[in-house]
Amino acid sequence: MSDTAKPRTGGQILVDNLVAQGCDRIFCVPGESYLAVLDALHDTEEIDLIVCRQEGGVSFMAAADGAMTGRPGIAFVTRGPGATNGSIGVHVAMQDSVPMIYFIGDVGRGDKDREAFQEIDFPAMFGPVAKWAAKIDDAARIPEYVARAYSVAMNGRPGPVVLALPEDMLRDAVAAVDRPKVIRPAQHPDPEAMEVMMGLLRDAAAPVAIVGGADWCAGASHYFREFAEDIGLPVACGFRRQDAIPNESSVWAGNLGYGPNPKLLDRIRNADLLLVVGARLGEATTDGYTLIAPDHPDQMLIHVHPDPEELGRVYRTDLAICADMREFSEEASLWEHAIIDFDCGQEAHAEWEAWNTVEANDDLTLDVAQCVQAARETLPADSIICNGAGNFSGWWHRYWRYDGPVCQLAPTAGAMGYGVPAAVAAALRHPDRQVLAIAGDGDFLMNGQELATAVQHGAEMIVIVIDNGSYGTIRMHQEREYPERLSGTTLSNPDFAALARAYGGWAETIETTAEFAPALERAKSERGVRLLHLKIDVEDQLAAGGRTVEAVRKAAR
């Protein structure tokens, strides 16, 4: 900690207080608006500065870092174009319920409200998509703002905070009192509410748990798995929360969202009690609020969430419990002896295993499902799978087996371009683990330039690009709504393997199923960035589960 009585620039005060909060990594694209911060970072060995190639990559990396650590991922961008480029990551952090602080270099205080060069009212712009958005006008108050930002980003439902930094404020030399490290306060469940919940479970005939989301962590995973397995409670997860508990669990029932197991959907519809822990029950998880209706007639809903504002916000809630996920799960694990065992947990797991089993389709030149099976046999179980948005992700959502918390980084907001930046963040945060980025051709070119960042900072990662020459998800919707009227969804792509080599990576192109497993083995033996370019025919494989263009057209007719 620096001498707080000695005047320091606002930039130095900011960096000192980030160090005090335990920040060890910042993602940025540099800008003249926050040069004072960059200057302070020059002499700050405690913080690793990751220089990215576009602000969307910056904010995605910071959001992914927050998801992995439970403390805010830190992003720095410049005003105007920089801030707007990176706004996508703020939106993702909000919908993913992950902590993040988005610092924006801003115009000088004397130029405010003149529409100065690249000026934007950032609190007004980011207010609707962040937990808190503000501007720091007094350098002496930086410690207060930083501590509050950490607190807001982590407490209740975690999410993003946006702080604008006028460039002249960052140059001011003032005395400031640094704040100590902010720790998320423990929030225990109400004992009477827990007793009521156990009574409802004892009376249930067909209960299902839906888990994952805000505040979920390794501790919550461990204790909730213990609780669910002891009573035979089926455990499903919200959209893209498939690492909530290890999928090998004897009560794991699979994932909700896009392309789920039809038998799991039937189980949810027929459930008489839903125990929702951490999930918001958003549109994707509930199939547009139809799988579970907001009023859910004939079903009891117990909703456990760390933020009271989420309880009863959309859904009629029969029992609301406001608590930390770990605290709730640990407390629940102490009550399991009071509940009669259910048979439905093992039944649900057997249904998921059948759904998760790959059936070879030798009519396809390159069967992506078999490629996922080969990856399961080749890569470690605790590999971190990172993906953005697109039909390509469906193969991994269905056929990969996630090994528990911090094995899946995927945006619940459905943002394209997330996978490669998230993989960079994961490779830097967990250099001892295998990191795999999965991308479609359209998805990859949203932020594929961050391969340069990966190479520059020595990230070890494998990238699989599934190239069908199409914006496949939109093509699927198009064929369903306007069969055979193709418009705006066809892509002309570069040679992705050659592009990866140009960035300094190792790469191969794969055109048949038989080529994949040997190529993946070769990729494992290489170092740095490795890319496998899988070329498939959009007419043969539009998405996982056998959905072809012709099948979608027939269903639409």
C-alpha positions in Angstrom: 0.0 0.0 0.0 1.3 3.4 -1.0 1.7 6.4 1.4 -1.8 7.8 1.4 -0.6 11.2 2.8 1.6 11.9 -0.2 -0.1 13.5 -3.2 -0.6 11.1 -6.1 -2.1 11.4 -9.5 -5.6 10.1 -9.9 -4.2 7.4 -12.2 -1.8 6.2 -9.5 -4.6 6.3 -6.8 -6.8 4.3 -9.1 -4.1 1.6 -9.7 -3.2 1.5 -6.0 -6.8 0.9 -5.1 -7.2 -1.8 -7.7 -4.1 -3.5 -6.1 -5.7 -3.1 -2.7 -8.8 -4.9 -4.0 -6.8 -7.9 -5.2 -6.8 -7.0 -8.9 -4.0 -9.0 -10.7 -5.1 -8.6 -14.3 -6.5 -5.8 -16.5 -7.7 -6.1 -20.1 -7.5 -3.0 -22.2 -7.2 -1.3 -25.5 -5.0 1.8 -24.8 -6.4 5.3 -25.2 -5.1 8.8 -24.7 -7.9 9.5 -22.3 -6.4 7.3 -19.5 -2.7 7.7 -20.1 -2.2 8.5 -16.4 -3.5 5.0 -15.6 -1.2 3.4 -18.1 1.7 5.3 -16.7 0.9 4.1 -13.1 0.7 0.5 -14.4 4.2 0.8 -15.8 5.6 0.4 -12.3 2.9 -1.9 -10.9 4.2 -5.5 -11.0 1.1 -6.8 -9.2 -1.1 -6.3 -12.2 -0.7 -8.1 -15.5 -1.8 -5.8 -18.4 -3.4 -7.7 -21.3 -3.5 -5.5 -24.4 -6.3 -6.6 -26.8 -7.1 -5.8 -30.4 -10.7 -4.5 -30.1 -12.8 -3.4 -27.2 -15.3 -6.1 -27.6 -12.5 -8.5 -26.9 -11.6 -6.5 -23.8 -15.0 -6.6 -22.3 -15.6 -10.3 -23.1 -12.3 -11.2 -21.5 -13.1 -9.2 -18.4 -16.6 -10.8 -18.1 -15.1 -14.2 -18.5 -12.4 -13.4 -15.9 -15.1 -12.3 -13.4 -17.1 -15.5 -14.1 -14.0 -17.6 -13.2 -12.8 -15.7 -10.1 -16.0 -14.5 -8.5 -14.4 -11.0 -8.2 -14.8 -8.3 -10.8 -13.0 -8.7 -14.1 -11.4 -5.4 -14.9 -11.6 -3.7 -18.3 -10.2 -0.3 -19.5 -11.3 1.4 -22.7 -11.2 4.9 -24.0 -14.1 7.3 -24.6 -16.6 7.3 -27.5 -15.7 4.5 -30.0 -13.8 2.5 -27.4 -16.7 2.5 -24.9 -19.3 1.7 -27.5 -17.3 -1.1 -29.0 -16.9 -2.8 -25.6 -20.5 -2.2 -24.5 -21.4 -5.8 -25.7 -19.4 -7.2 -22.8 -21.2 -5.1 -20.3 -24.5 -6.4 -21.5 -23.2 -10.0 -21.3 -21.9 -9.5 -17.8 -25.3 -8.2 -16.8 -27.3 -11.1 -18.3 -24.7 -13.7 -17.1 -24.8 -12.3 -13.6 -21.0 -12.0 -13.4 -19.0 -9.3 -11.6 -17.1 -6.8 -13.8 -15.9 -3.2 -13.7 -15.7 -1.3 -17.0 -13.5 1.8 -16.7 -13.9 4.4 -19.5 -11.4 7.2 -20.1 -13.5 10.3 -20.6 -13.3 13.9 -21.9 -11.9 16.5 -19.5 -14.3 18.0 -17.0 -14.1 21.5 -18.5 -15.4 20.2 -21.8 -18.4 18.4 -20.4 -21.7 18.9 -22.3 -20.1 20.6 -25.3 -20.2 17.4 -27.4 -16.4 17.4 -27.2 -14.4 14.9 -29.2 -15.9 11.5 -28.6 -18.0 12.7 -25.7 -20.9 10.5 -24.5 -22.9 10.7 -21.3 -21.7 7.3 -20.0 -23.9 7.1 -16.8 -27.0 7.7 -19.0 -25.8 5.3 -21.7 -24.8 2.4 -19.5 -27.4 2.9 -16.7 -29.9 0.4 -18.2 -27.4 -2.4 -18.8 -25.2 -2.1 -15.6 -25.9 -2.4 -11.9 -24.3 1.0 -11.4 -22.9 3.6 -13.8 -21.2 6.8 -12.6 -18.4 9.3 -13.3 -15.6 10.2 -10.9 -15.0 13.9 -10.9 -12.8 14.2 -7.8 -9.5 12.2 -7.7 -9.6 12.2 -3.8 -12.8 10.1 -4.0 -11.4 7.4 -6.2 -10.9 4.9 -3.3 -14.5 5.4 -2.3 -15.8 4.8 -5.9 -13.5 1.7 -6.5 -14.5 0.1 -3.2 -18.2 0.8 -3.9 -17.8 -0.6 -7.5 -16.4 -3.9 -6.1 -19.2 -4.1 -3.6 -22.0 -3.4 -6.1 -20.4 -5.8 -8.7 -20.2 -8.7 -6.2 -23.2 -8.3 -3.9 -26.7 -9.7 -4.4 -27.0 -10.6 -8.1 -23.4 -10.0 -9.4 -23.1 -7.8 -12.5 -21.2 -5.0 -14.2 -20.3 -1.5 -12.9 -19.3 1.3 -15.3 -17.1 4.1 -14.1 -16.1 7.1 -16.4 -12.8 8.7 -15.7 -12.3 12.3 -17.0 -8.7 12.5 -18.3 -7.9 15.7 -16.4 -9.1 14.2 -13.1 -6.7 11.3 -13.6 -3.8 13.8 -13.9 -4.8 15.7 -10.7 -2.3 15.2 -7.9 -4.1 14.9 -4.5 -3.9 13.1 -1.2 -6.4 10.3 -0.8 -7.1 7.6 1.8 -7.1 4.1 0.2 -9.8 1.6 1.1 -9.3 -2.0 2.3 -10.3 -5.0 0.3 -14.0 -5.5 -0.1 -15.3 -9.0 0.8 -18.8 -10.2 -0.2 -20.8 -10.6 3.0 -22.1 -14.0 3.9 -25.9 -14.3 3.5 -27.4 -17.3 5.3 -30.8 -18.7 4.5 -33.7 -18.2 6.9 -34.0 -21.3 9.1 -37.8 -21.2 9.1 -37.8 -20.9 5.3 -35.5 -23.9 5.1 -37.9 -25.9 7.3 -40.8 -25.0 5.0 -38.8 -26.0 2.0 -38.0 -29.4 3.4 -41.7 -29.9 4.2 -42.6 -29.1 0.6 -40.0 -31.6 -0.7 -41.3 -34.3 1.7 -44.8 -33.8 0.2 -43.6 -33.7 -3.4 -44.1 -36.6 -5.8 -42.1 -35.4 -8.8 -39.7 -32.6 -7.9 -37.0 -31.2 -10.2 -34.2 -28.8 -9.3 -33.0 -26.1 -11.8 -29.6 -24.7 -10.8 -26.8 -22.5 -11.9 -26.5 -18.7 -12.3 -26.0 -15.8 -9.9 -23.3 -16.5 -7.2 -22.9 -20.1 -8.2 -19.5 -21.4 -7.2 -17.5 -24.6 -6.4 -18.8 -24.7 -2.9 -22.4 -24.5 -4.0 -21.8 -27.2 -6.6 -20.2 -29.5 -4.0 -22.9 -29.2 -1.3 -25.9 -29.1 -3.7 -24.7 -32.2 -5.5 -24.3 -33.9 -2.1 -27.9 -32.9 -1.1 -29.5 -33.9 -4.4 -27.7 -37.2 -4.6 -28.6 -38.1 -1.1 -32.4 -37.7 -1.8 -32.4 -38.6 -5.5 -33.5 -35.2 -6.7 -33.1 -34.6 -10.5 -30.9 -31.7 -11.2 -31.2 -29.7 -14.5 -29.5 -26.5 -15.2 -30.4 -23.2 -16.7 -29.3 -22.2 -20.2 -25.5 -22.5 -20.5 -25.0 -23.4 -16.9 -24.0 -27.0 -17.7 -21.0 -26.9 -15.3 -23.2 -26.2 -12.3 -22.5 -29.7 -11.0 -20.3 -32.4 -12.6 -22.4 -34.1 -15.3 -21.3 -37.5 -14.0 -23.5 -37.0 -11.0 -26.1 -39.8 -10.5 -28.9 -37.2 -10.5 -27.8 -34.9 -13.4 -30.7 -34.5 -15.8 -29.2 -32.2 -18.4 -29.6 -28.6 -19.7 -32.5 -26.4 -20.5 -32.4 -23.7 -23.2 -32.0 -24.4 -26.9 -32.0 -28.0 -28.1 -32.7 -29.7 -24.7 -33.6 -33.4 -24.3 -37.4 -33.7 -25.0 -37.7 -36.1 -22.0 -36.3 -33.4 -19.7 -38.9 -31.0 -21.0 -41.6 -33.5 -20.2 -40.1 -34.0 -16.7 -40.3 -30.2 -16.1 -43.8 -30.0 -17.4 -44.9 -32.9 -15.1 -43.1 -31.7 -12.0 -45.2 -30.8 -9.1 -42.4 -28.9 -7.4 -39.6 -26.8 -8.9 -36.6 -25.9 -6.8 -34.8 -23.1 -8.6 -31.4 -22.2 -7.2 -29.5 -19.3 -8.6 -31.3 -19.3 -12.0 -33.5 -16.3 -13.0 -35.8 -18.5 -15.2 -35.1 -16.3 -18.2 -36.5 -16.6 -21.7 -34.0 -19.1 -23.0 -34.2 -21.4 -20.0 -38.0 -21.5 -20.1 -38.5 -21.5 -23.9 -40.0 -18.1 -24.0 -41.7 -18.4 -20.6 -43.8 -21.3 -21.9 -42.1 -24.4 -20.4 -42.5 -22.8 -17.0 -45.3 -20.2 -17.1 -44.9 -17.1 -14.9 -48.0 -18.3 -13.0 -47.1 -22.1 -13.3 -50.5 -23.6 -12.4 -50.4 -26.9 -10.6 -46.7 -26.5 -9.7 -45.0 -25.2 -6.6 -42.1 -22.9 -7.1 -39.3 -22.5 -4.5 -36.9 -19.8 -5.7 -33.5 -19.3 -4.1 -31.5 -16.3 -5.2 -28.9 -14.0 -3.6 -30.8 -10.8 -4.7 -34.2 -10.1 -3.2 -35.1 -8.0 -6.3 -35.1 -11.2 -8.4 -37.5 -13.0 -6.1 -41.1 -12.6 -7.4 -39.9 -10.3 -10.2 -41.4 -12.4 -13.0 -42.6 -15.6 -11.5 -45.2 -16.2 -8.8 -43.1 -17.6 -6.0 -44.6 -20.0 -3.5 -41.5 -19.9 -1.3 -38.7 -17.3 -1.7 -35.3 -17.8 -0.1 -32.8 -15.0 -0.3 -29.3 -16.4 0.4 -25.8 -17.1 -1.0 -25.7 -20.2 -3.1 -23.0 -21.8 -1.1 -24.6 -21.0 2.2 -28.0 -22.3 1.0 -26.5 -25.5 -0.5 -24.4 -26.3 2.6 -27.5 -25.8 4.8 -29.6 -28.0 2.6 -27.0 -30.8 2.7 -27.6 -31.0 6.5 -31.3 -31.7 6.1 -31.2 -34.5 3.6 -31.9 -37.2 6.2 -35.3 -35.7 6.8 -36.6 -36.4 3.2 -37.8 -39.6 1.7 -35.6 -40.7 -1.3 -36.9 -40.2 -4.8 -36.4 -42.6 -7.7 -36.7 -39.8 -10.3 -33.1 -38.6 -10.0 -31.5 -41.8 -11.4 -34.3 -42.0 -14.0 -33.5 -38.5 -15.2 -29.8 -39.2 -15.3 -30.4 -42.4 -17.4 -32.5 -40.3 -19.8 -29.7 -37.7 -20.1 -27.0 -40.4 -20.7 -29.1 -41.7 -23.6 -29.5 -38.2 -25.0 -25.7 -37.5 -24.5 -24.7 -40.7 -26.3 -23.3 -40.1 -29.8 -24.9 -42.1 -32.6 -22.6 -42.2 -35.6 -23.9 -41.0 -38.9 -21.6 -42.3 -41.6 -23.7 -40.7 -44.3 -22.0 -37.4 -43.3 -18.6 -36.6 -44.6 -17.8 -34.8 -41.4 -20.0 -35.7 -38.4 -19.5 -33.0 -35.7 -21.2 -35.2 -33.1 -18.5 -37.8 -33.6 -15.9 -35.1 -33.3 -17.2 -34.1 -29.9 -17.1 -37.8 -28.9 -13.4 -37.9 -30.0 -12.7 -34.7 -28.1 -14.3 -36.3 -24.9 -12.0 -39.3 -25.3 -8.9 -37.1 -25.9 -9.1 -34.0 -23.7 -9.1 -33.8 -19.9 -12.5 -33.9 -18.2 -11.8 -30.5 -16.6 -11.1 -28.8 -19.9 -12.6 -25.3 -20.1 -15.0 -25.1 -23.0 -15.6 -21.5 -24.4 -18.1 -20.6 -27.0 -20.1 -17.7 -28.4 -23.4 -17.9 -30.1 -24.5 -20.1 -33.0 -25.9 -23.5 -33.9 -22.4 -24.9 -33.7 -22.5 -24.7 -29.9 -25.4 -27.2 -29.8 -23.1 -30.1 -30.5 -21.1 -29.3 -27.4 -24.1 -28.5 -25.3 -25.6 -31.9 -26.1 -22.6 -34.2 -26.2 -19.8 -32.7 -24.0 -19.7 -33.8 -20.4 -18.9 -30.8 -18.2 -16.9 -31.5 -15.0 -18.2 -28.8 -12.7 -17.7 -25.1 -12.0 -15.4 -23.2 -14.4 -15.6 -25.7 -17.2 -18.0 -23.7 -19.3 -17.7 -20.1 -20.4 -20.6 -19.3 -22.7 -22.8 -16.2 -22.8 -26.4 -16.6 -21.7 -27.1 -13.3 -23.6 -26.4 -15.2 -26.9 -23.6 -12.9 -27.9 -21.5 -13.8 -30.9 -17.7 -13.5 -30.7 -17.4 -14.4 -27.0 -15.6 -17.8 -27.4 -12.1 -16.7 -28.5 -11.7 -13.8 -26.0 -13.1 -16.0 -23.2 -10.6 -18.7 -24.1 -7.7 -16.1 -23.9 -8.9 -15.1 -20.4 -9.3 -18.7 -19.3 -5.8 -19.7 -20.7 -4.2 -16.9 -18.7 -6.2 -17.6 -15.6 -5.7 -21.4 -15.7 -2.5 -22.1 -17.6 -2.4 -25.6 -16.1 -5.7 -26.6 -17.7 -6.8 -27.4 -21.3 -8.8 -24.5 -22.8 -10.9 -25.1 -25.9 -12.6 -22.3 -27.9 -15.5 -23.5 -30.1 -16.6 -21.1 -32.8 -18.7 -21.0 -35.9 -17.4 -19.3 -39.0 -19.6 -16.2 -38.5 -18.9 -16.2 -34.7 -15.2 -16.6 -35.1 -14.8 -13.5 -37.3 -16.5 -11.3 -34.7 -13.4 -11.4 -32.5 -11.0 -13.8 -34.1 -8.4 -11.0 -34.1 -7.8 -11.8 -30.4 -5.7 -14.7 -31.6 -3.0 -12.0 -31.8 -3.6 -11.2 -28.1 -3.3 -14.9 -27.3 0.0 -15.2 -29.2 1.4 -12.0 -27.7 0.7 -13.0 -24.1 1.6 -16.7 -24.5 -1.9 -18.2 -24.0 -2.1 -22.0 -24.5 -5.4 -22.8 -26.2 -7.0 -24.9 -28.9 -9.6 -23.3 -31.3 -12.1 -25.3 -33.3 -13.8 -23.4 -36.1 -16.9 -25.1 -37.6 -17.3 -23.6 -41.0 -20.5 -24.1 -42.9 -20.4 -20.9 -44.9 -23.5 -19.5 -43.2 -25.0 -17.6 -40.3 -26.4 -21.0 -39.4 -28.8 -20.0 -36.6 -30.4 -17.3 -38.7 -30.5 -19.6 -41.7 -32.5 -22.1 -39.5 -35.0 -19.4 -38.5 -35.2 -18.2 -42.0 -36.0 -21.7 -43.4 -38.6 -22.1 -40.7 -40.3 -18.8 -41.4 -39.6 -18.3 -45.1 -38.7 -21.8 -46.6 -36.3 -21.7 -49.6 -36.2 -17.9 -49.6 -32.5 -17.5 -48.8 -31.5 -13.9 -48.1 -28.6 -12.4 -46.1 -27.3 -15.5 -44.4 -24.6 -16.9 -46.8 -20.9 -16.2 -46.0 -17.8 -16.3 -48.1 -14.9 -17.2 -45.7 -11.1 -17.0 -45.6 -8.9 -20.0 -45.1 -9.1 -20.1 -41.3 -6.1 -22.4 -41.0 -4.0 -20.0 -43.0 -5.3 -17.1 -41.0 -4.3 -18.8 -37.7 -0.8 -19.5 -39.0 -0.5 -15.8 -40.0 -1.1 -14.9 -36.4 1.7 -17.2 -35.3 -0.4 -20.3 -34.4 -0.4 -23.9 -35.6 -3.4 -25.0 -37.7 -4.9 -27.8 -39.8 -7.9 -28.1 -42.0 -10.3 -31.1 -41.5 -12.9 -32.2 -44.1 -13.8 -35.8 -42.9 -14.7 -37.3 -39.6 -11.7 -39.7 -39.7 -9.3 -36.8 -39.9 -10.5 -35.1 -36.7 -9.2 -37.4 -33.9 -5.6 -37.6 -35.3 -5.5 -33.8 -35.9 -6.7 -33.2 -32.3 -3.9 -35.4 -31.0 -1.4 -33.4 -33.0 -2.9 -30.2 -31.8 -2.5 -31.4 -28.2 1.2 -32.0 -28.8 1.8 -28.5 -30.1 2.2 -25.3 -27.9 0.6 -21.9 -28.0 -2.4 -21.2 -30.2 -3.7 -24.2 -32.2 -6.6 -24.1 -34.6 -8.6 -26.8 -36.3 -10.7 -25.7 -39.3 -13.7 -28.0 -39.7 -15.4 -27.6 -43.1 -19.0 -29.0 -43.2 -22.0 -28.7 -45.6 -24.7 -26.5 -44.2 -27.3 -28.6 -46.1 -26.2 -31.7 -44.2 -25.8 -30.3 -40.7 -27.6 -27.2 -39.8 -27.5 -28.0 -36.0 -27.1 -30.7 -33.5 -29.8 -33.3 -33.1 -30.1 -34.1 -36.8 -31.7 -30.8 -37.9 -30.9 -30.3 -41.6 -32.1 -27.6 -43.9 -34.5 -30.0 -45.6 -35.9 -31.1 -42.2 -36.6 -27.5 -41.2 -38.2 -26.8 -44.5 -40.5 -29.9 -44.2 -41.6 -28.9 -40.7 -42.4 -25.4 -42.0 -44.5 -26.6 -44.9 
